[in-house]
Amino acid sequence: MRSSHTETRGTGTFGSRADGALANAGQRGQNPGAMRFPLAGGCNCGAVRYEVSEPLVRASYCHCKRCQRRTGTAASAQAHPAPGTFRIVAGREKLRMWKPPDGGEKWFCGECGSAIYGSNPSHPESIGIRMGTFDGDPGVRPTVRQYVVYAAAWEPLPDDGLPRFPESRHVPGARPIRPAP
């Protein structure tokens, strides 16, 4: 069934480049070395756009209650760029931020509400780009699950072999409760 809505950004098609080619189109399953950079992404309404200039370092799932409420899903998938490789290229003035007292900044589009990225300088991977905001395949897959003690009862954790951390994997001495095979 086809969607009955059209996504647009300004006067062009959402996610398109000036030459009309969809950024990183057709790259599903390719390794990062074969991908074109920068990777691009943005919000639902097209007001906020970003780029990542180098391959992403890692991706992860977070099952904390805050991510569940922020996304409306059982877990949040985020990709972590190398320091200095992520930048907002359009719509910086449209970005809004919420920072809970005991967590990192959550950045979202003030127009459409799309969650774009999180920032927490106290973590080694301080930027977490929401994977659903990339225009195409970001070339990385989640390799770890964290805060699994808060996993949603209505969606069991999949038996995917990923290491599972009860709380944050960034806490010194953190060990997975079920290591990867």
C-alpha positions, -999 to 999 in steps of 0.1 A, spaced: 0 0 0 14 34 -10 15 63 13 -9 91 5 14 119 15 44 135 -1 74 146 19 90 178 8 118 201 19 116 237 5 110 233 -32 127 199 -37 120 164 -27 129 155 10 164 141 12 173 151 -24 205 167 -35 208 195 -61 214 169 -88 182 151 -79 199 119 -67 188 107 -33 218 110 -9 233 75 -3 205 58 -23 210 21 -31 237 16 -5 218 -9 17 242 -36 29 273 -20 15 303 -16 37 312 19 50 343 21 28 320 19 -3 296 45 9 295 81 -2 302 108 23 288 129 38 259 108 51 228 130 53 197 131 73 171 153 89 137 157 104 102 149 91 94 184 78 128 190 63 136 221 84 166 205 101 193 188 81 227 173 91 257 156 77 282 131 89 316 134 71 331 100 80 319 64 87 300 60 119 319 45 148 291 23 164 254 20 169 235 10 199 200 3 214 188 21 245 159 6 265 156 32 292 122 45 301 132 80 290 141 68 255 108 48 254 88 79 262 109 101 238 104 77 209 71 60 217 88 27 211 104 -1 231 140 11 223 159 39 207 185 31 180 213 56 177 245 58 157 276 73 171 299 95 149 336 101 154 342 134 172 339 164 149 323 145 120 286 155 127 272 189 119 239 206 114 238 221 79 204 236 79 177 247 104 199 251 135 174 279 146 146 253 144 163 229 169 150 227 204 166 209 233 155 193 265 180 184 292 168 163 321 187 170 354 204 135 353 210 130 316 222 144 283 207 169 259 179 157 236 177 177 204 146 178 183 130 198 155 108 225 170 85 225 139 77 188 135 90 173 168 113 148 152 140 136 176 174 142 158 202 135 182 214 134 218 245 149 233 262 139 265 298 150 269 303 127 299 301 97 275 329 85 253 305 84 224 290 118 232 267 122 202 239 97 194 221 104 161 186 88 159 191 62 132 156 67 117 166 102 107 192 92 81 181 96 45 196 62 36 215 33 51 240 47 76 263 17 71 263 6 107 242 -17 128 236 -17 165 260 -39 184 249 -35 220 218 -31 241 218 -10 273 193 -3 302 177 -36 295 163 -39 331 139 -12 319 129 -30 287 92 -27 278 72 -57 290 50 -54 259 79 -61 235 104 -88 246 140 -83 239 150 -102 207 173 -131 209 198 -114 186 231 -122 205 239 -86 212 256 -79 246 230 -67 271 239 -42 298 215 -38 328 221 0 329 246 22 311 275 5 293 296 36 301 297 31 338 333 20 348 333 -17 353 300 -23 335 296 -59 324 269 -73 301 244 -96 318 246 -119 287 277 -116 267 276 -120 229 283 -156 218 
